[in-house]
Each structure stands twice: as structure tokens, then as C-alpha cells.
Amino acid sequence: MLQQAADGMPVSHEDYDDLVIGGERLNLELDSLKHTIAGALRDRDALTGAYGRVEMLPALREWRELARRNVQHCCIVFMDLDHLKEINDRHGHAVGDEVLAGVVREVMEHLRPYDKVFRYGGDEFLISLPGADVEVGQKVIGHIREQIAAATIVASPGAPSITTTASFGLALLEPDLSVEESIDRADKALLVAKAAGRNRVCSWDPAVTTSTLLRRMMDDGKTG
């Protein structure tokens, strides 16, 4: 049409109408994309890029329903950075925040596109692995744990290089339990991993997580 106009040729009404309709359709698609991007940004933790806690329960309930229908398993994993307080005390909270964000990026790089990381609170994150049972989850998270331990994070130019580790607790999203109960199992498995020395992956085991030793450590607050 521009070439026709430049050549002094008339533009048909049909071509002009097609142009207007196409422009309106493009504006609608761009507006929809803008709202989608804005919604995604609202749903993400600003520091780490992980999903927020408010999105966690609805997503887990959907996966629990799939497990209840025998469609697929879903493994959930609690992750907690080891000794983040010492990093904050020694280098400052700004460096600690960069380490936290760097670790989450490391985790995301080694997950599948449909796995999700949710920021549960502080330096605790919940990872969902749809389609994975505990055995598969142990392999995936074991690899991620090794990658975190081997990574070096530089908070900013001139800042010291930081290395850290993380502890993980795994549990299956059980179809006959509430989502909250399965989360509690993963949380207790994380407590076992931390009580056993950190930088390790532990799975829910009622014989261990209900032991007198763990209960005493939980009461004393020595697993934080």
C-alpha cells in the first residue's frame, strides 16, 4: 500500500480495511502480551526470580489431583541454603542476597521447563518436580546439590568470590494426604538433612523423622 501511494496509485477500500483490521488485531495481541508479562513479573520473587508462595498451593493442588487420578507422580523438595547467616554477617546482606539469587539461578538452570521453584520464605525454597517419584527426585536434586557446591558466586565487581552449599528434603506429593501434610514431610526431611551435617539430600522417612533425636533438635532450634 505504501508503494502504491508513493507511485500515485489509488488504494482500494478492501486493502485499507484489511490494514485497519490487522492493526487492531496486532494491538490486541500486544496488549495481551503486556498483561501476560506484567502478571508473570507480579508472580515472581523480585530478588531470585522464583515463583511466589501465593502461587505454590494452587499449583501443588493441581499436581496432587493428577497423582490422585494416577496420571503422574510429583516429588516436592525443600531447599535451604547452608550458613547464609554467616555470609550475611561476614560480607553484608547485599552479598548474601546475591548469593541467594545466584543459587536459585543455578537450580533453575538444571531443572526441566515444567519444574518450578517457589520462594517459601527467607532462604527456604520449595521445588516441584512433576512426573518424578522420590528416586528420580533424589537423582535430580543430588546433581543440583553438587552443582551448587561447585559454583563460585561473585556478588559484584571487586567483591569476594563466595561458595556455599544447600540442604534438601524430599517427599512425594501423596494423593491421599493434604498438600500441607506432604509439605510438612518434605520440611521434616530437610531438618534431617541439616541435622545430619548439611550439604546433603534426605527423603521423608517416618522411622527417622519421628525419632527422639530429631524431635529434641527441633525443639532446641539447633537445625536452623
N, C-alpha and C positions, 0 to 999 in steps of 0.2 A: 504494500500500500504506500509506503514511503517513497519507493521508487516510482510508482505510478504518479504520485503527487508531484515529485520532482520533475517528471517528464511531462507534466501538464495534462496527464490523462485523468479522466473522471474516476472516482472511486464509487463502486456500486454500494447501494444500501445494504445488500446482503453481506458484503465483506466488512463494512463498517459495523454492522450489528454483531457479526462474529467476533470482531475485535473487542467490542464493548463487553460482550458476554464472557469472553476469555479473560479479560482484565478483571472483571468482577469475581470470576471463579478463582483466579490467582490470588486476589486479595483475601478471599475467604480461606484459602489453603494456608496462606502466610499467617493470617490471624489465628487459625487453629494451631499452627506450629508454634507460634509465640506463646499461646496459652499452655501448650504441652511442655515447652521448655521452662516456662515460669513455674508450672506445677512441679516439675521434676526438681528444680532448684529449691523450692519450698520443702520438698520431701527429704532433701539431703542435709546431712550434718555439714555445716559450713567449714569446719576445720578439716575433717577427714574424708568427706565425700561419701561416707556410709549413709545408709537409709536411717531415718529417724525411728525412734521407739514407737511412735504412734502408728507407723505402717507395719510394725512387726507382728502384732497379734492377728490382724486380719489375714496377712499372708500365711502365717503358720496354721491358722484355722482352715484355710483353703487346702493346704497340703495335708493336714490331718484328715480332712474329708476324703481326699484321694487315697490315703492309706486305709481308711475305714472301708472304702469300696474295693480294696485290693488292687488299685490301679498302680501305685508305686509307693516305695518306702520314702522316708525323708529323715535324714540324720541332722540333728541340730548340735551346734558346738559353741560352748562358751570360750572366749579368748580373753586373757588378762595379761597385760604387759608386766614383766617381772621388774621390780625395783624402780618403777617410774619415779617414786618419791625421791630416791637418791639422786636421780638425774636432775629433777627439778631443784633439789637443794644445792647441788653442786654447780649446775650450769644455768639455772633460772628456768622459769616456767615457759618462756618463749621457746627455748631449746627443747624443753620437754614436749611442748605442743608439736614441734616439727618432727620429733622422734615418733610421736603417736601417729601423726599423719603419714609419715614415711612407712611405718609398719603396716598400716592399713592399705596403703598403695601396694606394698609387697604382697599382702594377702590377696588383693583383688587381681593382681597380675597372674596369679596361679589358680584362680577359680574359673569355672565354666561361666558362660554368659548368663545362664539362668540361676546360678547360685547367688545368694545375696548376703551382704554384711550389714548388720544393724548396730547402731551405737546404743548399747543398753544403758550406759551411764558411766561417767568418768573414763577410766581406761579399760572398761569391760565392753566387749562386743559379742554379739550373737551371730553366728554364721549358719545359714541354712543350706543344706545340700540335697535338693530334691532328687529322687531316684537312687539315692545311696543308702545302703544299710550301714551298720556300725563298722563292719570290716572294711568296706570301701572308704568310709569316712576316716578311719584310722590311717589308711594309706595316703589319702589326700592331705589330711591335716599334718601327718608326720612329715611329708615333703615340705609343706609350708613352714612348719616349725624349723626345719633345717635351713630353709632359705632366709628366714628372719635372723637366725643365729649367725649366719654367714654374711649378712648385709652390713654395710657401713653407711651410716646416715650423716650427712653434713647439713646442719641446720641452716647455715648461711655462709657466704664467702668469708673466709678467715676464721670461721667457727671450728671448734674441735670436732673430729670425727667421733661419732657415737656408735657403739654396738650395744645391742640389747637382746633379750630373749623373751619368749612368751610361753605361758602355760595354757593348756586346753583341756576342756572337759566335754566328752561326747555322750549323747544319749539318742535313742531312737524316738522319733515323734510317734508315740504309741497311739494306735487308733482307739483303744479302749480307756484311755486316760484323757483328762483335760489337757489343753495346751500348756496351761500353767504348771500342771504336775510334771509334764515332760521337761519343761524349762527348769523346774526345780531339780530334776535328776541331773541334767547337764551341769547345773550350778554346783551340785554336790560333787560331781566327778571333777570339776575344776578345783574344788577345795582339796580333793585328794591329790591332784597333780601338784598343787602348791605345797601341801603338807609333806609330800614325798621329795621335795627339793627343787621344784620349779623346772622350767625348760623341758617339759615333757607332756605327753598326751595320755590322758586316762579316760576310760569309758565307765559309764554307770555300772556299778556292781553292788547290789544291796548287801552282800556279805562284807564289803569293805566300807561303804559309805554310811552304814549304820553302826560301825564299830565304836566301842567306847573311846578309843584314842581320838578318832576324828571328832566325835561329839565334844570331847573335852577341849580340843584345839579350836573348834568353832566357838565354844563358849568363852574361851580365853582371848579370842580375836587374834590368834597367832598365825592365821593363814592369810592375812591381808597383805 
